[in-house]
Amino acid sequence: ANFIQKSDYEELHFAGLVSHICVFCNIILAFGAKPNARIILHQNLSASFDENLEKSAFDILRAYGIEIV
């Protein structure tokens, strides 16, 4: 998060495994570091072993203004 905070990034893209744990946490950290950046989660490049938890995580991220594409 410190690296992102010190960067000039205006847009951040995320993808990965266990979207409701690892990906979710990294996006929240990035949001805290760069709250004005455009943050995008690539849903088709992310996966979880629990669809219900993944949906809940995506709903929370949407509430924070994260774009899920």
C-alpha positions as CSV (number, residue, x, y, z in Angstrom):
1,A,0.0,0.0,0.0
2,N,2.9,2.4,0.7
3,F,4.2,1.9,-2.8
4,I,0.8,2.6,-4.3
5,Q,0.4,5.7,-2.1
6,K,3.7,7.2,-3.3
7,S,2.9,6.4,-6.9
8,D,1.4,8.6,-9.6
9,Y,-1.1,5.8,-10.5
10,E,-4.6,7.1,-11.4
11,E,-6.0,3.7,-12.3
12,L,-5.4,0.3,-10.6
13,H,-6.4,-3.1,-12.0
14,F,-6.9,-6.2,-9.9
15,A,-7.4,-9.9,-10.6
16,G,-6.5,-13.1,-8.7
17,L,-7.6,-16.1,-6.8
18,V,-9.7,-16.3,-3.7
19,S,-11.4,-13.1,-4.6
20,H,-13.3,-12.8,-1.3
21,I,-10.1,-12.9,0.7
22,C,-6.8,-12.0,-1.0
23,V,-8.2,-9.9,-3.9
24,F,-10.7,-8.2,-1.6
25,C,-8.0,-7.3,1.0
26,N,-5.6,-5.9,-1.6
27,I,-8.3,-3.8,-3.2
28,I,-9.2,-2.3,0.2
29,L,-5.6,-1.6,0.9
30,A,-5.2,0.1,-2.5
31,F,-8.4,2.1,-1.9
32,G,-7.0,3.3,1.4
33,A,-3.7,4.3,-0.2
34,K,-5.3,6.0,-3.3
35,P,-8.9,6.8,-2.6
36,N,-9.3,9.0,-5.7
37,A,-7.8,6.4,-8.1
38,R,-10.0,4.5,-10.5
39,I,-9.9,0.9,-9.2
40,I,-11.1,-2.0,-11.4
41,L,-11.6,-5.6,-10.5
42,H,-11.6,-8.0,-13.5
43,Q,-14.3,-10.5,-12.5
44,N,-13.5,-12.9,-15.3
45,L,-9.9,-13.1,-14.1
46,S,-10.8,-13.8,-10.5
47,A,-12.1,-16.8,-8.7
48,S,-13.3,-18.1,-5.4
49,F,-14.1,-21.4,-3.9
50,D,-17.3,-20.0,-2.4
51,E,-19.7,-18.1,-4.7
52,N,-21.8,-16.6,-1.9
53,L,-18.8,-15.1,-0.2
54,E,-17.5,-13.9,-3.5
55,K,-20.8,-12.2,-4.3
56,S,-20.8,-10.5,-0.9
57,A,-17.3,-9.3,-1.3
58,F,-18.2,-7.9,-4.8
59,D,-21.2,-6.1,-3.3
60,I,-19.1,-4.5,-0.6
61,L,-16.5,-3.4,-3.2
62,R,-19.2,-1.9,-5.4
63,A,-20.4,0.1,-2.4
64,Y,-16.9,1.6,-2.2
65,G,-17.1,2.6,-5.9
66,I,-14.9,-0.2,-7.2
67,E,-15.6,-1.0,-10.8
68,I,-16.2,-4.7,-11.4
69,V,-15.9,-5.6,-15.1
